[in-house]
Amino acid sequence: MNMKTKQYNPSHLEIEFTHALIQLKKELEQYLTDNKIVSIRSDEQSDNPAVHFHLEDMDGDQHELVIRIIQRVDGQSDHSSA
């Protein structure tokens, strides 16, 4: 198998996907009942980049959701669970 991706930690695709999630803030908020996204922070240079969403609900309570972006090595994906 000839793998084209050489850099995985973080990979170019992981960084692009991280940026895309950040750009989708307004679209994501449309689906969050009674919550708004107050801020977004990313650590895109780490091994598996993460996007930290800081939210506030209608009661003023603060919440954090973290999405970690992991690209599997070429040929090791499990497409059956999608």
Secondary structure as UniProt FT lines:
FT   TURN            9..10
FT   HELIX           12..23
FT   HELIX           25..29
FT   TURN            30..31
FT   TURN            33..34
FT   STRAND          35..42
FT   TURN            44..45
FT   STRAND          50..57
FT   TURN            58..59
FT   STRAND          62..68
FT   TURN            74..75
FT   HELIX           79..81
//
